[in-house]
Amino acid sequence: QFDGTGSLLQTVTTRLAASSYGEDELMSLIQT
């Protein structure tokens, strides 16, 4: 019964990872 919650958690984690990666890329562009 944890599949739904697990998938949701993984999705949120993935989005957070992508978001922070995007921020790092943005900071790199700003610093350049």
N, C-alpha and C positions, 0 to 999 in steps of 0.2 A: 504493500500500500504506500510505499515511500517513493515510488517511481515519479509520480507527479511532482512532489516536493523536490526531489533530487534534480529533476530536469529544470525546474524553475530556478533552483539555487545555482545550477551550473550556468544557466542562461544569464542570470544576474552577474555572476562572477565573470563570465566571458565579456559581458558588456562593460563591466567596470575595468577589466584588463584592457579592452579596446579603447575605452575612454581615456585611461591614464596614458596609454601608448600614444594616442592622438595628442594629448597635452604635451608629452615629451617631444613629439615631433614639432609641435607648434612652438615650444620654447626654443628648440634648436634653430628653427627658422628665424625667430625673433633675435636670437643671440648672433646669428650670422651677419 
